[in-house]
Amino acid sequence: MESNREIFIEKLDNFIRKYYQYQLLRGFLLTILFLIVLYLGISVFEYHLYLSARIKTILILIGSSLQLFVFIALIVFPLRGLLYKGSRISYRKAILLISSHFPELEDRLLNTYELSENALDHPEDNALLIASINQRIASLSVLSFRESISFKDAYIYFKYLSGVVLFCLIIYFAFPDFYPSSNQRLMHFRKDYKAPADFEFVIDSELIAEKGSDFLLSLHTDGKYSPESVELIYGGQKYLMLSDNAGRFTYEFRNINSELFFSLESGKIKSSTYQLRVKSKPLLELMEISIQPPSYTNLPSHTEKQIGDVSFPVGSELTWLIKAYNADSIGLRFIKKDTFVFAPSTRLEYTDQFLESDTYTISLANSDYPQSIYARYQLEALPDQFPTIGVSMQIDSVSASVYYFKGIIKDDYGFSKLRFVFKPQDEEVRFLPVPIQKNITRQEFYFAFDFSSLNLPQGSQVQYYFEVFDNDAIHKPKSTRSDFLNFYLPSAEQVYELNSHIQDSLSRKIDQTREISSSIQQDVLKLQKSLLDNSSDQWQQNQMFNEIEAQKKQLENLLKEIKKDNARKNQLMKAAGLQDSLLLDKQKKIEELMDKIMDDELKKLFEEFNKLSENLDREKINKLGNQLKMSMTDFQKQLDRNLQLLERYEIELGIKQLSSRIEKLAQEQKALSQSKRKDQESTIRKQVSAKMQWERIEKDLEELLKKNSGIEKPYQLSDFQNEKNAIEKSMQESLDQLRENKMGKAGKSMQTSSQQQSEIAQKLTSAMAGNMSMQLSIDTDMLSKLLHNLIDFSFQQEKLILDLKKINYLNPLYVSIIDRQGVLNEEYQLLQDSLLSLSSRTPQVAALIGNRIFELEDFLSQSLDELNDHRVYQAQVTQQKSMTEINELAVFLSEALKQLLEQMANGMPGSQLGDKKGKTPSFSGMKSQQESLKKMLEQMIQGLKDGEGKAGQKSEKLGKYLQEQEMFKQKMNEMIQHGGHGEQTEKILRDVMKMMEQTEREISNFSVNRQTIIRQNQIMTRLLEAENASREKDFDKKRESKSGQNHKLSNPKAIFKYKKTDTDFDDLFNDSNVKLIDYYNKIYLDYLIRLNDGKSR
């Protein structure tokens, strides 16, 4: 039984095995079929619907789950049953499956299996059952259970699979893009794909932005057409992108600090989601530059923070401290120095000295950014600029050779020295240090220099300037020079010509002024007539007023020019060294008279008259017009008087200049007569030049004498024709003898010329002195008579005033009062004419009486008019005013007479009026006497050299000289004893006394030489110094009495302050709080210098 049962079970096992094999084949075919169908289904949906990533993900997850379930159910489980792994179908189940194939055997197979199972449980009790079972099994052994399962039954699945594969092939060929498109989108199921539209978005920008910066998104579309607008979807909001005409769309993201996602949409077309990445850029966190200027600049060190462009003095030491974040390294490169500094960290520190400007770059780097230039900066090395200097100048009012300078110097950091540089003609350059404070960058300086100390010959010049040095310790001190100026000492000929030119200009302008004043009188008269007869309308009358006003302005301009020319003439006289006290005083008095011609009362009268053009009041116009015409008449009289004074002054000055020129030429002839034979050619040239000089002197003398003959009451001067002919002849002879190589004869001819020239110079001087002395005597006598007549006139006017008080205008005697006043007015006209005549010759008198004679005339005329109009009270007031004027005029004439008498008593026609020193000798007389002594000494020396004269004659000349010298010493002692000249003047005079005593000893010992003559010249120079010192003392006293302060003219700063040239210069120049670049600093300084110059003039 066991063997039959085993055979039965084995057959069942074989069936089960084949069953699982069939199930595995069937499962494999169904799994593939399901997979293909699932793929095809999802692909169809994706191909047509463009499922979203979410739906695709869901479908793939569901499909994968189903596929996994089918695989497990149809492959894994049958495989396990085949491999006896896990649960398998039971034999009963197997018999049921076999029965489905063999239905007739279902019950037999099932009974056999159940009986065999029971027999196994009770084998000893069921022998018969076992035998029955064996029989049944034996009857079934001929059957093959495996045949109940056929693999051919799986063919139907294969057909289905083949049909599906064929369908897939049909799709492949019919729709070539089906599989690639759907596969691509299904493989990237997490990515959204859009259905192909008429256009697509193309991003032009790289979607990478720097952190913290803005990002410009730029795109265009590619397709059948371009949309009109595109919206950007970002952060749940839609933003309209900007569009241009080229189909490009842009949108700018502001201040991006993190990644962001966005999509695009235009109508129904949407893009996928884009990602904008953010990368961090290395940034500069801190930058400090410490600047240490050079020590000589005295500038403090300082630090600039967060500033890369810096300026600093050349030679400064700079230290950089740089910190960065988001950086791995820092680089610092200097272009000109060709230096690179690298620090592989977030901190860099570097120090160096810079002598020039440079450019440097800072570069930063990190993992996202390679080493690149982060910033570029400029280093401006400020060079030590050249110092600047400006100088203004004042000329001393007493000595034209003394110059006072006020200057301003400026530099960046300070100075090393300042010096005054001057170069006399044909000499070496000389230097004088000027004290300054070296550490002050802006300062004024004062300096004074006397060019006469250089002992310059006439016609020479000195070039001078100031030079300032800075304190540059890097490139050595630099210097700047002021403008080059020249001090020119004109020759006598040039002074004479220029003086004549100025005088001619003055005469012409005075004539023009007289013509304009006459024209004003005519216009006023014409205006008065037009108002009386109504011959012109209001517009024409206004034009007349305008014409008068224009002429008045023209008159003022001419007077200003006259004043300017007169000042030039005065300055020229000082520059030429013509220090004669009389001429200086006359020039000063004439200048004062010129200033007083257009006085305030006349200007006010013009203004009041011009105001009448507004209402045209006939009565007022007539009244003021008459006053204006009278004033113009007085004005013309003053002009005539001043012109006569100028003409007489020109004659006096011209004679002095010509005398000086002749005397100088005589000295040159005398020196030339000593020339040696070897200097023959040079002597000839000098003699030709001397002859030309003499010809010019002759011409100038003729012109001067011609001018003298044209003035009123000319000076009695000879033409010296014989003397001139003799001099010209001797000079020509000497020139011819020189050319014939006759040096001895030529020397004697030149000595003769020298002597003749000295004589004519003395004659000119004596003639002018005699004329002036005679004129002084005549003027004194005339002034005495005029004073007597004026006093008598005063008594008559006073008696008339008293008589008028006793009666009224109804009294018959009132008419006699009017007649008496008219007679007095006529008498005064004679007095006035005489006074004008006297003042036209004597500027001192003219300066004293001034315009009072015209004012008195106005009062007398006004009182007569008021008496005629029966305005008794007004007439009495006016008469009283006239009495006051008469008395004041008498006092001034008395003072003038007293001073003229004192001059006559001293025998000094050239002494100054106003010098109330009694009979004390004046400097002008002392100088004249010293000049005479010098000439006597020169003649004595020449006589000794030539051996001329006998011993008795020499002793006589010597005695005469010593006598004159003794008289000179006595006068000098009187001046010293009298005092009042100041300590400096008296000290100079004592030095002169010692020099004279030395000269006396030399003369007494017959040891006279050239040194003696030089000492005489020094005595003259010292006398001039003493005179200037005395004047300066008097001038100081006057200023002290006015201001209560002692101004020292020797101090240049005091000079500028006294002359009111110390303007707001200091405040303007104090620009320590104002930083200007050097170019404008120079302009600013030049402006201040010009401003100071303008106010100093």
VOZAMI-305630 format. One line per 10 residues: number of its first residue (from 1); their letters; for each residue x, y, z of C-alpha. Coordinates in steps of 0.2 Angstrom, whole numbers. Last residue first. Layout:
N
NUM	A	X:Y:Z  ... $
end
This chain:
1097
1097	RSKGDNLRIL	239:779:-18  239:767:-3  221:762:-6  225:756:-24  241:747:-19  232:738:-5  218:732:-16  231:727:-29  240:717:-16  224:709:-10 $
1087	YDLYIKNYYD	219:704:-27  236:696:-30  234:686:-14  217:680:-19  223:675:-37  237:666:-29  226:657:-17  214:653:-31  228:643:-40  234:635:-24 $
1077	ILKVNSDNFL	217:628:-19  208:637:-6  204:632:12  196:645:22  197:645:41  215:652:41  209:665:29  216:680:38  220:690:23  204:700:23 $
1067	DDFDTDTKKY	205:704:41  223:710:39  220:720:24  205:729:31  216:744:27  233:750:33  235:762:19  230:777:29  246:787:26  249:786:45 $
1057	KFIAKPNSLK	247:767:45  258:765:30  272:776:38  270:768:55  273:751:47  289:758:39  296:764:55  308:779:51  292:790:51  290:788:69 $
1047	HNQGSKSERK	272:793:74  271:800:91  253:801:96  242:815:102  233:815:86  233:833:81  247:840:91  257:824:88  255:826:69  261:844:69 $
1037	KDFDKERSAN	276:839:80  280:824:69  281:836:54  292:848:64  304:834:68  303:828:50  308:845:44  323:846:56  328:828:50  327:834:32 $
1027	EAELLRTMIQ	337:849:35  350:839:44  351:827:30  353:840:17  367:848:28  375:831:29  375:830:10  383:847:8  396:842:21  399:826:11 $
1017	NQRIITQRNV	402:836:-5  415:847:5  423:831:11  425:825:-7  433:842:-11  446:839:3  449:821:-3  455:828:-20  469:837:-11  473:852:0 $
1007	SFNSIERETQ	489:850:10  493:869:11  495:867:30  482:880:33  471:872:19  472:855:27  469:862:45  453:872:38  446:856:30  448:846:46 $
997	EMMKMVDRLI	439:860:55  425:859:42  423:841:45  422:843:64  408:857:61  398:845:50  398:832:63  391:845:75  378:849:63  373:831:61 $
987	KETQEGHGGH	371:829:80  361:845:80  349:838:68  347:821:77  344:830:94  330:841:87  329:857:77  323:868:92  340:874:97  346:892:96 $
977	QIMENMKQKF	363:886:101  365:874:86  358:886:74  369:900:80  384:889:79  380:885:61  379:904:58  396:906:66  404:891:56  398:899:39 $
967	MEQEQLYKGL	406:916:44  422:907:48  421:898:31  419:915:22  434:922:31  444:906:28  440:907:9  445:926:9  461:922:17  465:908:5 $
957	KESKQGAKGE	461:919:-10  472:933:-3  486:921:1  485:914:-17  485:932:-24  501:936:-14  510:921:-20  507:925:-38  493:918:-49  493:902:-59 $
947	GDKLGQIMQE	503:887:-55  491:875:-64  489:864:-50  488:877:-37  475:887:-47  464:871:-49  465:869:-30  460:887:-27  446:886:-40  439:870:-32 $
937	LMKKLSEQQS	440:879:-15  430:894:-21  417:882:-28  415:873:-12  413:889:-2  400:895:-14  390:878:-12  392:880:7  385:897:6  370:891:-3 $
927	KMGSFSPTKG	367:877:8  368:888:24  355:900:16  343:885:12  346:878:30  340:894:38  350:906:49  341:911:65  335:929:64  318:926:71 $
917	KKDGLQSGPM	314:907:70  296:909:64  297:898:48  280:902:42  286:908:26  301:899:20  318:906:17  323:909:-1  325:927:-1  338:925:13 $
907	GNAMQELLQK	346:942:18  342:939:36  333:956:37  324:953:21  317:936:27  311:944:43  303:958:33  294:945:22  288:936:38  281:952:46 $
897	LAESLFVALE	272:956:29  264:939:28  258:941:46  251:958:43  243:952:27  235:938:37  228:950:50  222:962:37  212:948:29  205:943:45 $
887	NIETMSKQQT	199:961:48  192:963:31  183:946:32  175:951:49  170:968:42  162:960:27  152:949:39  146:965:48  141:973:32  131:957:28 $
877	VQAQYVRHDN	122:958:44  119:977:42  112:974:24  100:961:30  93:974:43  92:987:30  83:978:17  79:994:7  82:985:-10  97:997:-14 $
867	LEDLSQSLFD	104:993:3  102:975:0  111:976:-17  125:986:-9  127:973:5  128:959:-8  142:968:-17  152:970:-2  149:952:4  154:945:-13 $
857	ELEFIRNGIL	170:955:-14  174:949:3  172:931:-3  183:935:-18  197:942:-7  195:928:5  199:915:-8  217:911:-2  224:926:8  238:916:15 $
847	AAVQPTRSSL	241:904:1  242:919:-11  255:927:0  266:912:0  263:910:-18  271:926:-22  270:933:-40  252:930:-43  248:934:-25  255:952:-28 $
837	SLLSDQLLQY	244:955:-44  229:947:-35  232:959:-20  233:974:-32  217:969:-41  208:967:-25  214:983:-18  207:992:-33  191:983:-33  190:987:-14 $
827	EENLVGQRDI	190:1006:-19  175:1003:-30  166:994:-16  170:1008:-5  162:1020:-17  147:1010:-19  145:1009:0  147:1028:1  133:1031:-12  121:1019:-3 $
817	ISVYLPNLYN	124:1029:14  122:1045:4  105:1039:-1  100:1035:17  104:1053:22  86:1057:16  79:1047:30  66:1034:25  79:1020:24  82:1022:42 $
807	IKKLDLILKE	95:1031:52  108:1029:66  113:1011:63  118:1016:45  131:1028:52  139:1015:63  140:1003:48  148:1017:37  161:1021:51  166:1002:51 $
797	QQFSFDILNH	168:1002:32  179:1018:32  189:1011:46  192:994:37  197:1004:21  210:1013:31  216:996:37  216:989:19  225:1004:13  239:1001:26 $
787	LLKSLMDTDI	240:983:22  241:987:3  255:999:7  265:986:17  261:973:4  268:984:-10  284:987:0  286:969:4  283:964:-14  296:976:-20 $
777	SLQMSMNGAM	309:970:-8  305:952:-12  305:956:-31  323:963:-28  328:948:-19  320:936:-32  329:946:-46  345:946:-37  344:927:-33  340:924:-52 $
767	ASTLKQAIES	354:934:-57  366:926:-45  361:908:-50  363:913:-69  379:921:-66  386:907:-55  381:895:-69  389:907:-82  405:907:-72  406:888:-70 $
757	QQQSSTQMSK	404:886:-88  418:898:-92  429:889:-80  425:872:-87  427:879:-105  444:886:-101  449:869:-93  444:860:-108  454:872:-119  469:869:-107 $
747	GAKGMKNERL	467:850:-109  465:851:-128  482:861:-129  490:847:-119  482:833:-129  486:839:-146  482:822:-155  474:832:-170  457:824:-165  460:830:-147 $
737	QDLSEQMSKE	464:848:-154  448:848:-164  438:843:-149  447:856:-138  444:870:-151  425:865:-152  424:866:-133  433:883:-133  421:890:-147  405:884:-139 $
727	IANKENQFDS	411:891:-122  415:908:-130  398:908:-140  389:905:-124  398:918:-114  394:931:-128  376:926:-129  373:927:-110  354:929:-114  353:941:-98 $
717	LQYPKEIGSN	339:939:-86  328:952:-78  313:942:-72  297:944:-82  283:956:-75  269:946:-83  276:931:-92  281:929:-110  299:935:-108  302:921:-96 $
707	KKLLEELDKE	295:908:-108  308:915:-121  322:914:-108  317:896:-104  317:892:-123  334:900:-125  341:891:-109  334:874:-115  343:876:-132  359:881:-124 $
697	IREWQMKASV	358:867:-112  355:855:-127  370:862:-136  380:860:-120  375:841:-119  380:839:-137  397:846:-133  399:835:-118  395:820:-129  408:825:-141 $
687	QKRITSEQDK	420:827:-127  416:810:-120  419:802:-137  436:811:-139  441:807:-122  438:788:-125  448:789:-141  463:798:-132  463:788:-117  482:783:-120 $
677	RKSQSLAKQE	486:801:-121  480:804:-103  464:813:-97  466:828:-85  455:839:-95  441:827:-94  440:830:-75  438:849:-78  426:846:-92  415:834:-81 $
667	QALKEIRSSL	415:848:-67  410:861:-80  396:849:-86  390:847:-68  390:866:-66  380:868:-82  367:855:-76  365:863:-59  363:880:-67  351:873:-79 $
657	QKIGLEIEYR	341:865:-65  341:881:-54  336:892:-69  322:880:-74  315:880:-56  314:899:-56  307:899:-73  294:885:-69  289:894:-53  286:910:-63 $
647	ELLQLNRDLQ	275:900:-75  266:891:-60  263:907:-51  256:915:-67  244:900:-69  239:900:-51  234:919:-53  225:916:-70  216:901:-62  211:911:-47 $
637	KQFDTMSMKL	204:925:-58  194:912:-68  186:905:-53  182:923:-47  173:925:-63  165:908:-62  159:913:-44  151:929:-52  142:919:-65  136:907:-52 $
627	QNGLKNIKER	130:920:-41  121:928:-55  113:911:-60  108:908:-42  98:924:-42  91:923:-60  87:904:-57  78:908:-41  67:922:-49  63:911:-64 $
617	DLNESLKNFE	58:895:-54  61:881:-67  52:868:-56  64:853:-59  78:862:-67  81:872:-51  90:857:-44  105:861:-55  107:878:-47  107:870:-30 $
607	EFLKKLEDDM	120:857:-35  131:870:-44  131:882:-29  135:867:-18  151:864:-28  155:882:-27  153:882:-8  163:866:-7  179:873:-15  184:871:-34 $
597	IKDMLEEIKK	200:882:-33  205:876:-16  216:861:-22  225:871:-34  230:883:-21  237:869:-10  247:863:-24  254:881:-27  259:882:-9  268:865:-10 $
587	QKDLLLSDQL	277:870:-25  282:887:-18  288:878:-2  299:866:-12  306:880:-23  310:890:-7  318:875:2  329:870:-12  329:851:-11  331:848:-30 $
577	GAAKMLQNKR	336:830:-28  329:824:-44  317:813:-36  310:827:-25  307:838:-40  299:824:-49  287:821:-35  282:839:-36  279:838:-54  269:823:-52 $
567	ANDKKIEKLL	259:831:-39  256:846:-51  251:834:-65  238:825:-53  231:842:-47  229:847:-65  221:830:-70  209:833:-55  205:850:-61  201:844:-78 $
557	NELQKKQAEI	189:831:-71  180:844:-61  178:855:-76  171:841:-87  159:838:-73  154:856:-73  153:856:-92  141:841:-91  130:850:-77  129:866:-88 $
547	ENFMQNQQWQ	124:855:-103  111:846:-93  104:863:-87  103:869:-105  95:853:-110  82:857:-97  79:873:-105  76:865:-122  64:853:-115  54:868:-106 $
537	DSSNDLLSKQ	52:877:-122  63:891:-128  61:910:-132  51:913:-116  58:931:-116  64:931:-98  67:912:-96  77:911:-112  87:926:-106  92:917:-90 $
527	LKLVDQQISS	97:901:-99  108:911:-111  116:920:-97  119:903:-88  126:895:-105  138:910:-107  144:908:-89  147:890:-91  156:893:-108  168:905:-98 $
517	SIERTQDIKR	171:891:-85  175:879:-100  187:891:-108  196:894:-91  197:875:-88  204:873:-106  218:886:-102  222:877:-86  223:861:-96  235:869:-108 $
507	SLSDQIHSNL	246:877:-95  247:861:-85  252:850:-100  266:863:-104  272:862:-86  272:843:-87  282:843:-103  294:856:-95  297:845:-80  300:830:-91 $
497	EYVQEASPLY	313:839:-101  322:846:-85  322:830:-76  328:821:-92  343:833:-94  347:832:-76  349:813:-77  335:803:-69  339:792:-54  329:776:-58 $
487	FNLFDSRTSK	323:764:-45  317:749:-54  305:735:-50  306:716:-53  289:709:-47  291:698:-31  303:683:-32  298:665:-26  310:653:-19  310:634:-16 $
477	PKHIADNDFV	318:626:0  325:609:-3  315:594:-11  310:585:5  314:598:18  304:612:10  305:627:22  300:641:10  311:655:3  306:673:-1 $
467	EFYYQVQSGQ	314:685:-13  311:703:-13  315:714:-28  327:727:-35  334:734:-51  344:750:-47  346:764:-60  358:776:-67  355:793:-75  363:803:-61 $
457	PLNLSSFDFA	377:793:-52  371:782:-38  378:785:-20  371:768:-14  365:777:2  353:787:-9  343:771:-12  336:773:6  327:756:10  313:753:22 $
447	FYFEQRTINK	305:736:26  289:730:33  282:712:33  265:704:33  261:686:38  254:670:32  262:653:35  269:658:52  283:646:57  297:657:50 $
437	QIPVPLFRVE	293:673:59  301:686:48  316:698:48  322:704:31  340:700:25  349:712:14  356:705:-3  367:712:-16  369:709:-34  385:714:-42 $
427	EDQPKFVFRL	388:731:-51  385:739:-68  369:747:-63  365:744:-45  357:726:-41  345:724:-27  339:709:-17  329:711:-1  328:695:8  316:683:16 $
417	KSFGYDDKII	321:666:24  316:649:29  298:650:28  282:641:33  270:627:29  260:630:14  267:647:10  262:666:11  271:682:11  263:699:12 $
407	GKFYYVSASV	273:715:9  274:733:15  288:743:8  295:760:12  306:769:-1  318:783:3  325:791:-12  311:803:-14  316:811:3  303:821:12 $
397	SDIQMSVGIT	287:813:7  295:796:8  289:784:-6  277:771:-2  277:753:-9  266:737:-10  273:720:-11  266:703:-14  274:686:-11  269:668:-14 $
387	PFQDPLAELQ	279:653:-8  281:639:-21  270:624:-17  275:609:-6  268:596:-17  251:588:-12  252:569:-15  235:564:-21  232:546:-19  218:540:-30 $
377	YRAYISQPYD	207:525:-27  201:509:-36  189:497:-28  185:478:-28  197:473:-41  196:454:-43  203:438:-35  190:425:-39  172:426:-33  162:412:-27 $
367	SNALSITYTD	175:404:-15  181:421:-9  191:435:-16  194:454:-13  205:467:-23  209:484:-17  217:496:-30  230:510:-30  233:525:-40  248:536:-36 $
357	SELFQDTYEL	253:554:-32  271:557:-28  284:556:-13  274:542:-4  281:533:12  274:516:16  264:506:29  253:491:26  239:481:36  228:468:29 $
347	RTSPAFVFTD	213:459:38  201:446:31  214:433:28  227:427:14  235:445:14  243:451:-2  253:467:-5  257:472:-23  270:486:-27  272:493:-44 $
337	KKIFRLGISD	276:510:-36  266:519:-50  251:506:-49  250:502:-31  241:485:-27  233:480:-11  226:462:-11  214:454:2  210:436:5  196:424:10 $
327	ANYAKILWTL	182:436:9  164:436:15  169:450:27  183:463:24  196:473:35  208:485:29  221:495:39  232:506:28  247:516:35  253:532:25 $
317	ESGVPFSVDG	270:541:28  270:558:21  284:564:9  273:575:-1  259:582:9  243:572:9  227:569:-1  215:555:1  204:545:-10  200:529:-1 $
307	IQKETHSPLN	188:535:13  180:523:25  190:532:39  203:545:37  216:546:51  226:561:56  244:566:60  246:584:65  254:597:53  271:605:58 $
297	TYSPPQISIE	276:605:39  294:601:44  289:585:53  283:577:37  265:572:37  259:556:46  243:550:37  233:535:44  222:527:32  207:517:38 $
287	MLELLPKSKV	197:504:29  183:494:37  170:481:31  174:479:12  163:466:4  166:449:-3  151:444:-14  138:431:-8  129:420:-21  111:420:-24 $
277	RLQYTSSKIK	101:407:-35  86:412:-45  75:397:-47  62:395:-61  45:387:-61  38:381:-77  30:393:-89  12:398:-91  2:400:-107  -16:405:-104 $
267	GSELSFFLES	-13:424:-106  5:426:-103  13:419:-88  30:417:-81  36:408:-65  46:412:-50  56:405:-36  68:414:-24  85:412:-16  90:424:-3 $
257	NINRFEYTFR	96:442:-1  90:451:-16  90:470:-15  77:474:-28  72:462:-42  71:470:-59  59:465:-72  63:464:-91  54:459:-107  61:459:-124 $
247	GANDSLMLYK	50:459:-140  61:472:-149  48:486:-145  52:486:-127  42:477:-113  42:479:-94  36:465:-84  19:465:-75  20:458:-58  9:444:-51 $
237	QGGYILEVSE	9:440:-33  10:423:-24  28:427:-19  33:428:-38  22:426:-53  30:437:-67  17:443:-80  21:445:-99  13:457:-111  10:459:-129 $
227	PSYKGDTHLS	14:441:-133  26:437:-147  20:426:-162  24:409:-169  37:405:-157  51:411:-146  49:423:-132  61:435:-124  69:436:-107  78:448:-95 $
217	LLFDSGKEAI	78:447:-76  88:462:-69  95:458:-52  98:471:-38  111:468:-25  111:462:-8  118:445:-12  124:444:-30  112:436:-42  112:420:-52 $
207	LESDIVFEFD	99:416:-65  109:420:-80  99:432:-90  92:428:-107  77:417:-101  67:410:-116  49:409:-114  39:399:-126  27:403:-141  12:396:-150 $
197	APAKYDKRFH	11:383:-136  18:366:-133  9:358:-118  18:363:-102  29:352:-92  30:352:-73  45:343:-66  43:330:-53  39:317:-66  56:319:-74 $
187	MLRQNSSPYF	55:301:-82  37:304:-86  41:320:-95  55:312:-105  45:296:-108  30:306:-114  40:316:-127  51:302:-132  37:289:-134  24:300:-143 $
177	DPFAFYIILC	36:309:-154  36:297:-168  16:296:-168  11:284:-181  26:274:-181  27:272:-162  8:271:-160  8:256:-172  22:248:-163  12:250:-147 $
167	FLVVGSLYKF	-3:242:-154  8:228:-160  14:226:-143  -3:226:-136  -9:213:-148  6:202:-145  2:203:-126  -16:198:-129  -10:184:-140  2:179:-127 $
157	YIYADKFSIS	-11:179:-115  -22:167:-126  -7:156:-128  -7:152:-109  -19:137:-112  -5:130:-123  5:127:-107  -7:112:-104  -13:106:-87  -23:90:-85 $
147	ERFSLVSLSA	-9:82:-94  1:83:-78  -11:71:-69  -5:56:-80  -18:41:-79  -12:23:-79  -9:24:-61  -28:27:-58  -33:8:-58  -18:4:-47 $
137	IRQNISAILL	-24:18:-35  -41:11:-34  -34:-7:-31  -22:0:-18  -37:9:-10  -47:-7:-9  -33:-16:-1  -31:-2:11  -49:-3:16  -48:-22:19 $
127	ANDEPHDLAN	-33:-19:30  -41:-5:39  -38:-10:58  -19:-12:58  -16:4:46  -26:16:57  -21:34:53  -13:29:36  -29:21:31  -39:37:35 $
117	ESLEYTNLLR	-28:46:23  -28:33:10  -47:33:11  -47:52:9  -36:52:-7  -45:37:-15  -62:45:-12  -56:62:-20  -49:53:-35  -64:42:-37 $
107	DELEPFHSSI	-76:57:-35  -67:68:-48  -63:55:-60  -77:58:-72  -73:77:-72  -56:74:-79  -50:92:-82  -59:100:-68  -56:84:-58  -37:88:-59 $
97	LLIAKRYSIR	-40:106:-51  -51:97:-38  -37:84:-35  -25:98:-33  -36:107:-20  -37:91:-11  -18:89:-13  -16:106:-5  -10:121:-14  6:128:-8 $
87	SGKYLLGRLP	11:139:7  29:146:9  44:141:-2  42:124:-11  51:131:-25  36:130:-37  25:137:-23  37:152:-21  38:155:-39  19:154:-40 $
77	FVILAIFVFL	18:168:-26  32:179:-34  25:179:-51  6:182:-52  3:190:-35  19:198:-32  21:205:-49  3:210:-50  4:219:-33  20:228:-39 $
67	QLSSGILILI	12:233:-55  -2:240:-45  9:250:-33  19:256:-47  4:262:-56  -3:271:-40  14:279:-37  16:284:-55  -1:291:-56  2:301:-40 $
57	TKIRASLYLH	18:308:-46  11:312:-63  -3:321:-54  9:331:-44  20:335:-58  6:342:-68  -1:332:-82  3:337:-100  -14:331:-106  -11:323:-122 $
47	YEFVSIGLYL	6:315:-120  3:313:-101  -13:304:-103  -7:293:-117  9:290:-107  -1:285:-92  -11:272:-103  4:266:-112  13:263:-96  -1:254:-88 $
37	VILFLITLLF	-5:244:-104  14:239:-105  15:234:-87  -1:225:-87  4:215:-102  21:211:-94  13:206:-78  0:195:-88  14:186:-98  24:183:-82 $
27	GRLLQYQYYK	9:177:-72  4:165:-85  21:158:-86  22:157:-67  4:150:-66  9:136:-78  25:132:-68  14:132:-53  2:120:-60  17:109:-67 $
17	RIFNDLKEIF	23:107:-49  6:104:-42  3:90:-55  20:82:-52  15:83:-33  -1:74:-37  8:61:-47  20:58:-33  6:57:-21  -2:43:-31 $
7	IERNSEM	15:34:-33  17:36:-14  0:28:-11  4:13:-22  21:11:-13  14:12:4  0:0:0 $
end
